[in-house]
Amino acid sequence: MGNTLSEVFAPSTTPTQLDVVATGSWRVNMEDPESPYNKLKKKLPEHLHLSFIPQEDEGIKGAQCAHRYMVIQGYIEELIKNSESVFDEPLFLYIGAGRGSTQITLLKMDGTTLAVFKGPGYPRNGDSPNIALNLICEDIKRVHDGSVLGIFGYDSIFHILKSECPVVKDESLLPEAIATTGNDFGKLGYLATQFPSVPMLVFRNFKTKDNIMRKATFLDGDELKIDLGSGEAKLTDPSNGQQISVVELPEDWKTNEESLDKVASILDDMAHYSEKNIDEEREEVGSYWNFLKYGSYLSP
């Protein structure tokens, strides 16, 4: 479990107004008034504003965020320049995943969306999503073989591959050029089969060549927001994707009312630490702030 802000900063007297954006398994049975999402909404205080992002939008926004960073790094221009494809429309595949869902998104060079494919996620205890995701990749290959010039994986994709495959080391500078291909990430169980020679990069937190630490996120805007996933609540800075605090959720929140109360408490705890408090405390906390800000003390 990652650090909560209460372990580092003194609480503010007035809780911050925070948007809480739900993803993954929170989207299940939302039409039911007794679904976990709707129950949680009733439990939250007025300063927490719960909404959800459709899986398709999550895929698009996360991919477009990552794509902007890849453009900054110069990868997109270089991949197009080095391509031998005869296709007029170069495409870039982005894959992000969590415990509740996986999104595979195809973007055009300018970042506009060609297609989004929605698949199951990687639950802590449950069936592997590989069969379904492999079928999606087969469909992409059948229609777009030769058009995909680069593949970029993040979120749970990083954690699945980090022990055995050449992912970008967490919090490190992105390489000058992409030296790995789909074939280097065979442990994933898909993509390597369909796109073995396509340049592929897998990352989590990273620095672009402008030396700014970044992380792909579907959140936008300038104010802190909470990314409420199936397994974790993450207080996030949308401007760079960095996670200020990460707290693991009880595993049984879908079926246990007390665990749902704990989720509400976790979110309320995050709201009681405003940006003003954080700014005032930064000097006192010193280097520990920098480690917290950039994730070194957070759970994966």
C-alpha positions, -999 to +999 in steps of 0.1 A: +000+000+000+014+034-009+017+065+013-013+086+022-008+123+026-016+120+063+017+102+067+036+133+055+015+165+058-007+181+085-044+181+075-061+212+063-091+226+082-111+228+050-112+199+026-103+205-010-130+202-036-119+172-056-131+154-087-130+117-083-130+098-117-139+061-115-127+035-140-125-003-143-149-024-123-166+007-109-184+009-142-201-024-138-239-024-134-240+014-130-277+015-139-284-004-107-290+020-077-274-006-055-242-009-075-209-002-057-205+030-077-240+044-067-236+033-031-202+050-029-216+082-044-241+084-015-214+079+010-192+107-002-193+143+013-201+173-008-165+182-014-159+150-034-175+149-068-177+113-081-181+107-119-169+079-142-151+079-175-163+055-202-137+029-211-135+042-247-127+078-234-102+064-209-084+047-238-084+078-260-073+103-234-046+081-220-033+073-254-034+110-265-015+120-234+012+094-240+013+104-277+021+140-268+050+129-247+063+106-275+061+136-299+081+157-274+107+130-273+109+129-311+099+093-315+069+099-337+088+119-363+116+094-363+094+064-367+077+080-397+110+090-412+124+055-409+093+037-420+094+016-452+056+012-452+038+020-484+007+031-464-003+067-464-017+066-429+009+058-402-006+045-370+006+042-334-007+017-310-011+025-273-021+000-246-030+009-210-044-015-185-055-019-149-072-045-128-106-039-143-100-031-180-075-029-208-077-002-236-059-006-269-060+026-290-049+034-325-039+070-331-030+088-363+002+109-365-016+140-354-030+123-323-066+118-336-082+085-329-087+058-355-101+031-332-104+020-296-106-017-285-119-025-251-107-056-233-107-071-198-082-061-172-057-079-150-074-088-117-054-097-087-071-130-085-089-141-116-087-152-152-060-139-175-073-115-201-048-128-227-072-148-249-095-118-254-066-094-259-049-117-283-081-118-304-082-080-304-046-078-316-053-104-344-082-081-356-058-051-356-032-070-375-057-082-401-070-047-408-039-026-402-009-048-408+019-026-421+004+006-408+014+003-372+048+020-368+051+020-331+037+004-299+036+020-265+026+003-233+020+017-198+001+012-165-003-025-157+016-034-189+047-021-172+042-041-141+035-073-160+068-070-180+092-052-157+108-083-142+117-101-174+116-077-203+135-045-213+111-019-201+122+017-195+135+018-159+109+036-137+117+073-133+145+073-158+152+093-189+136+079-220+162+065-245+172+087-274+158+061-298+135+030-295+158+000-296+132-027-286+105-043-307+074-063-300+095-095-300+112-083-269+080-084-249+068-119-256+059-124-219+029-103-225+013-131-245+001-109-274+014-081-296+047-099-300+030-125-321+012-100-343+039-073-344+073-089-337+094-063-356+075-031-348+094-008-324+078-010-290+084+008-257+070+001-223+072+027-195+057+040-162+071+072-148+097+087-171+116+119-180+114+133-216+144+150-231+133+183-216+140+166-182+104+168-170+091+138-151+058+125-167+033+097-166+005+089-191-029+097-177-065+101-189-071+130-165-069+165-178-069+201-163-047+218-139-063+209-106-055+177-086-079+148-092-084+113-079-081+084-103-103+058-087-094+024-102-104-011-094-074-016-071-061+018-061-071+054-055-045+078-069-043+115-061-029+128-094-016+159-110-031+159-144-006+184-158+022+157-158+004+125-146+024+123-114+007+105-085+009+125-053-006+097-032-015+061-040-036+040-016-046+004-023-083-003-020-098-032+000-101-063-022-137-069-014-152-034-020-176-049-046-194-071-020-186-057+014-203-026+027-177-020+053-150-020+027-170+005+006-170+027+037-132+024+038-130+035+002-151+066+011-127+073+040-096+070+017-111+095-007-121+119+021-086+116+035-071+128+002-095+157+001-083+171+034-049+179+020-051+209-002-025+221-027-020+251-003-010+228+025+014+209+002+030+241-011+035+254+025+051+222+037+074+215+007+103+235+021+101+217+055+097+183+039+126+190+016+140+161-004+113+137+010+088+158-010+107+151-042+107+114-036+070+114-028+061+137-057+079+114-082+067+081-068+097+066-051+078+060-019+046+049-036+035+014-043+036+002-079 
